[in-house]
Amino acid sequence: MLVILISVAFSKLTYAQSYTQLVEFADQKVVERDYYYAIKYYEKAMKVDSSSVEIRWKYAEALRLYKDYPKAEQYYKSVYERENAKIYPRSIFWLASMQHYNGKYAESLESWKLCKKVFKKQKKSYEYKKSQAEIKSCLWAMKAVLDTTDYELNRLETPVNSKDSELAPFLHNDKLYFTSLKADSINFAEEVFSNDYSLQIYSVEEQDSMFQNLSRVKDVYQQGMHSANGSFSPDGKRFYFSRCPKNYQCKIYVGRVDGDRIADIDSLGDVINEPGTISTMPHITEIDGKEYLFFCSNRKKTQGGLDIWYSALRDENTYGKPRNLGRAVNSIDDDISPFYDTTEHKLYFSSSYHPGFGGHDLFYVQDKNKQMRFMQAYNLGIPFNTSKNDTYLVRDTKKDRFYWSSNREGVDYAKNPTCCNDIFTAALPPVIEPPNRFESLEDLNKRLPVKLYFHNDEPNPRTRDSVSTINYMQSYDEYLELKPDYYKQYSAGLKGDAAEDAKEDIEDFFVQYVEQGVVDLEEFLRLLLIELEKGFEIEVTVKGFASPLAKTDYNVWLTKRRISSLMKYLAVYKGGVLKPYLNHTASNGGSLDFVKIPFGEYTADQLISDNPNDAKNSVYSRKAALERKIEIQSVSLVTKDSTYAKMDFKEQSFDFGDSKRGDVLTHQFTFTNNGDEILEIGEITSDCECLSWDISSTVLNPGESASITLSWDTSTKSGITYSRVIIKSNIKGGVKELTMASEIK
């Protein structure tokens, strides 16, 4: 018996030592940034004890740093599900991040909302602010991912790209220079600051569209230091680059170009290399006859992480006081890899904070007056950006091409498909426009509906007018001012976490729906104007909705006012640029018509409170607020100078108000063929056997009119309800929809 006890005790001791040693060894590998072997030893430890939340957390962290994003997501999720962010608050933070990296934008959105709630009591924290930004980023990405462009995308072959990491390309005298990190176990930050592997600068010559003759820029190398991010001065006489020791305090150096050599290398001094801070990623250029040095630094007055700064040179040895590029560019995250395109006066950079597809995305800001005043950052879109890290974009103005770095799927690798960066290139189109371009407005249908939201009984409350006296943006501004009232009313009667959760739900509603609706509307109108300027005839269908608080017939008038507010905004959009198309006086023949369908509360969730004494639920609840909206639902476009049939109705919906169950309700809809071809009506279907119809003619010559009479048997209906008929024909878009609605008692 004693032998057995000793044996069991020894076995437990051996297990404990083995498990402890495995974890300690893996921990040390993480410190050394050797994530590949850290992962292997964590896996061995997990075979001994797979139930430990701590080991799963450490394993997830190592996977993230190794850039194995799918597996990192899996283990962050397992940690969060076990401890609900109580032990590791950042488990939900990194789960949301990995979902974003993996292109799972809808899932990431929900996780970021959870993360925001975890850090709701720390509203000044990085995690809370990042959650706010990422919610908007996911909403942006869910629609932007549908956009495609026709850039000719290529990954450079050897001798440039390899199974190692290649990044920071730039061109000079028909040579492509780049930085290479000889490792297969890296993350983005360490591609600049790793203390285990040697970053060095290389060059290749371009001959007949091929790169060859790989060589290392030996003069900038210094043992124990990383050399990266090169840039030649505009006259080619100076070479700037970064040097980073093991303590990560990178500095910017410059050397004199002497033929094929870089001589007299020295640091730039304290004006640029502020003591105790990082200065890296130099890019020097000439703007309007004056030299500027752009670089990245975490010096004082930085927004957060690394910011992009610039210094105006007085001469080649004297640098002006560095200035921050401001909030249009810089954020609380790392904003890096600046490149100023002197042809179009755009600053390209990379950021993980502005709305993007995941990781670091490439952006540009316009410098219209050549005075370093930048307003809005534009995401370059697909294929420049992916859900991984896309950085270091430069432009070859001689051949109209872009070069940049990415660790997207498709890079060459040894062990992990997204471990390392390769250099990609894409041909530059004749004109670069803001992102989200479409060949035609028809492509926009896949992004619809655009949803616009309203406060209760707005606009123009307590009237039965069908026309609004204010435009939608005026109504929107007033709605945003009511946010404090929504916080207060919806959290009334709640305390502690429950009250905070209620306020977060309202905040998420305004961000995800109210504010996002305006973002979608502005993009829609931008694209709409592009197509109208081509002379297209466009028909847009808009539907209006209401919550069930007021009487049913009143809500129909209310939704008419809501649609009217949108029409008023279109009339003043950009100083009235749409007016000629709205009133059919545009010189190019383009026109803009709207099909307006005011549903009122007929589609609303009838479980929502309609009690005016219960304002918390009938007015200020998220459910009620979601019902108060209009939707731009579809777009039909006719090519300029084409001939076609049209089917124009005076109205496409009719509200009977109150009726009795069993009544047979009838209404006649009239229509005219205002097109140039014969209108041929085909199949007519309905969503209910209770509907029948009689059409006076199925073939109409141009200019002829006809009618369709709908009969609605309400014997099987009750309550607030509606039914629809779909008419197929040879018109553009192919179908028309007619709606009948009533509150059947």
Rosetta blueprint (number, residue, H / E / L):
1 M L
2 L H
3 V H
4 I H
5 L H
6 I H
7 S H
8 V H
9 A H
10 F H
11 S H
12 K H
13 L H
14 T H
15 Y H
16 A H
17 Q H
18 S H
19 Y H
20 T H
21 Q H
22 L H
23 V H
24 E H
25 F H
26 A H
27 D H
28 Q H
29 K H
30 V H
31 V H
32 E L
33 R L
34 D L
35 Y H
36 Y H
37 Y H
38 A H
39 I H
40 K H
41 Y H
42 Y H
43 E H
44 K H
45 A H
46 M H
47 K H
48 V H
49 D L
50 S L
51 S L
52 S L
53 V H
54 E H
55 I H
56 R H
57 W H
58 K H
59 Y H
60 A H
61 E H
62 A H
63 L H
64 R H
65 L H
66 Y L
67 K L
68 D L
69 Y H
70 P H
71 K H
72 A H
73 E H
74 Q H
75 Y H
76 Y H
77 K H
78 S H
79 V H
80 Y H
81 E H
82 R H
83 E H
84 N L
85 A L
86 K L
87 I L
88 Y L
89 P L
90 R H
91 S H
92 I H
93 F H
94 W H
95 L H
96 A H
97 S H
98 M H
99 Q H
100 H H
101 Y H
102 N L
103 G L
104 K L
105 Y H
106 A H
107 E H
108 S H
109 L H
110 E H
111 S H
112 W H
113 K H
114 L H
115 C H
116 K H
117 K H
118 V H
119 F L
120 K L
121 K L
122 Q L
123 K L
124 K L
125 S L
126 Y H
127 E H
128 Y H
129 K H
130 K H
131 S H
132 Q H
133 A H
134 E H
135 I H
136 K H
137 S H
138 C H
139 L H
140 W H
141 A H
142 M H
143 K H
144 A H
145 V L
146 L L
147 D L
148 T L
149 T L
150 D L
151 Y L
152 E L
153 L E
154 N E
155 R E
156 L L
157 E L
158 T L
159 P L
160 V L
161 N L
162 S L
163 K L
164 D L
165 S E
166 E E
167 L E
168 A E
169 P E
170 F E
171 L E
172 H E
173 N L
174 D L
175 K E
176 L E
177 Y E
178 F E
179 T E
180 S E
181 L E
182 K L
183 A L
184 D L
185 S L
186 I L
187 N L
188 F L
189 A L
190 E H
191 E H
192 V H
193 F H
194 S L
195 N L
196 D L
197 Y L
198 S L
199 L E
200 Q E
201 I E
202 Y E
203 S E
204 V E
205 E E
206 E E
207 Q E
208 D L
209 S L
210 M E
211 F E
212 Q E
213 N E
214 L E
215 S E
216 R E
217 V L
218 K H
219 D H
220 V H
221 Y L
222 Q L
223 Q L
224 G L
225 M L
226 H E
227 S E
228 A E
229 N E
230 G E
231 S E
232 F E
233 S L
234 P L
235 D L
236 G L
237 K L
238 R E
239 F E
240 Y E
241 F E
242 S E
243 R E
244 C E
245 P L
246 K L
247 N L
248 Y L
249 Q L
250 C L
251 K E
252 I E
253 Y E
254 V E
255 G E
256 R E
257 V E
258 D E
259 G L
260 D L
261 R E
262 I E
263 A E
264 D E
265 I E
266 D E
267 S E
268 L L
269 G L
270 D L
271 V L
272 I L
273 N L
274 E L
275 P L
276 G L
277 T L
278 I L
279 S E
280 T E
281 M E
282 P E
283 H E
284 I E
285 T E
286 E E
287 I E
288 D L
289 G L
290 K E
291 E E
292 Y E
293 L E
294 F E
295 F E
296 C E
297 S E
298 N L
299 R L
300 K L
301 K L
302 T L
303 Q L
304 G L
305 G L
306 L L
307 D E
308 I E
309 W E
310 Y E
311 S E
312 A E
313 L E
314 R E
315 D E
316 E L
317 N L
318 T E
319 Y E
320 G L
321 K L
322 P L
323 R E
324 N E
325 L L
326 G L
327 R L
328 A L
329 V L
330 N L
331 S L
332 I L
333 D L
334 D L
335 D E
336 I E
337 S E
338 P E
339 F E
340 Y E
341 D E
342 T L
343 T L
344 E L
345 H L
346 K E
347 L E
348 Y E
349 F E
350 S E
351 S E
352 S L
353 Y L
354 H L
355 P L
356 G L
357 F L
358 G L
359 G L
360 H L
361 D E
362 L E
363 F E
364 Y E
365 V E
366 Q E
367 D L
368 K L
369 N L
370 K L
371 Q L
372 M L
373 R L
374 F L
375 M L
376 Q L
377 A L
378 Y E
379 N E
380 L L
381 G L
382 I L
383 P L
384 F L
385 N L
386 T L
387 S L
388 K L
389 N L
390 D E
391 T E
392 Y E
393 L E
394 V E
395 R E
396 D E
397 T L
398 K L
399 K L
400 D L
401 R E
402 F E
403 Y E
404 W E
405 S E
406 S E
407 N L
408 R L
409 E L
410 G L
411 V L
412 D L
413 Y L
414 A L
415 K L
416 N L
417 P L
418 T L
419 C L
420 C L
421 N L
422 D E
423 I E
424 F E
425 T E
426 A E
427 A E
428 L L
429 P L
430 P L
431 V L
432 I L
433 E L
434 P L
435 P L
436 N L
437 R L
438 F L
439 E L
440 S L
441 L H
442 E H
443 D H
444 L H
445 N H
446 K H
447 R H
448 L L
449 P L
450 V E
451 K E
452 L E
453 Y E
454 F L
455 H L
456 N L
457 D L
458 E L
459 P L
460 N L
461 P L
462 R L
463 T L
464 R L
465 D L
466 S L
467 V L
468 S L
469 T L
470 I L
471 N L
472 Y H
473 M H
474 Q H
475 S H
476 Y H
477 D H
478 E H
479 Y H
480 L H
481 E H
482 L L
483 K H
484 P H
485 D H
486 Y H
487 Y H
488 K H
489 Q H
490 Y H
491 S L
492 A L
493 G L
494 L L
495 K L
496 G H
497 D H
498 A H
499 A H
500 E H
501 D H
502 A H
503 K H
504 E H
505 D H
506 I H
507 E H
508 D H
509 F H
510 F H
511 V H
512 Q H
513 Y H
514 V H
515 E H
516 Q H
517 G H
518 V H
519 V H
520 D H
521 L H
522 E H
523 E H
524 F H
525 L H
526 R H
527 L H
528 L H
529 L H
530 I H
531 E H
532 L H
533 E L
534 K L
535 G L
536 F L
537 E E
538 I E
539 E E
540 V E
541 T E
542 V E
543 K E
544 G E
545 F E
546 A L
547 S L
548 P L
549 L L
550 A L
551 K L
552 T H
553 D H
554 Y H
555 N H
556 V H
557 W H
558 L H
559 T H
560 K H
561 R H
562 R H
563 I H
564 S H
565 S H
566 L H
567 M H
568 K H
569 Y H
570 L H
571 A H
572 V H
573 Y H
574 K H
575 G H
576 G L
577 V L
578 L L
579 K H
580 P H
581 Y H
582 L H
583 N L
584 H L
585 T L
586 A L
587 S L
588 N L
589 G L
590 G L
591 S E
592 L E
593 D E
594 F E
595 V E
596 K E
597 I E
598 P E
599 F E
600 G E
601 E L
602 Y L
603 T L
604 A L
605 D L
606 Q L
607 L L
608 I L
609 S L
610 D L
611 N L
612 P L
613 N L
614 D L
615 A H
616 K H
617 N H
618 S H
619 V L
620 Y L
621 S L
622 R H
623 K H
624 A H
625 A H
626 L H
627 E H
628 R L
629 K E
630 I E
631 E E
632 I E
633 Q E
634 S E
635 V E
636 S E
637 L E
638 V E
639 T L
640 K L
641 D L
642 S L
643 T L
644 Y L
645 A L
646 K L
647 M L
648 D E
649 F E
650 K L
651 E L
652 Q L
653 S E
654 F E
655 D E
656 F E
657 G E
658 D E
659 S E
660 K L
661 R L
662 G L
663 D L
664 V E
665 L E
666 T E
667 H E
668 Q E
669 F E
670 T E
671 F E
672 T E
673 N L
674 N L
675 G L
676 D L
677 E L
678 I L
679 L E
680 E E
681 I E
682 G E
683 E E
684 I E
685 T E
686 S E
687 D L
688 C L
689 E L
690 C L
691 L E
692 S E
693 W E
694 D E
695 I E
696 S L
697 S L
698 T L
699 V E
700 L E
701 N L
702 P L
703 G L
704 E L
705 S E
706 A E
707 S E
708 I E
709 T E
710 L E
711 S E
712 W E
713 D E
714 T H
715 S H
716 T H
717 K L
718 S L
719 G E
720 I E
721 T E
722 Y E
723 S E
724 R E
725 V E
726 I E
727 I E
728 K E
729 S E
730 N L
731 I L
732 K L
733 G L
734 G L
735 V E
736 K E
737 E E
738 L E
739 T E
740 M E
741 A E
742 S E
743 E E
744 I E
745 K L
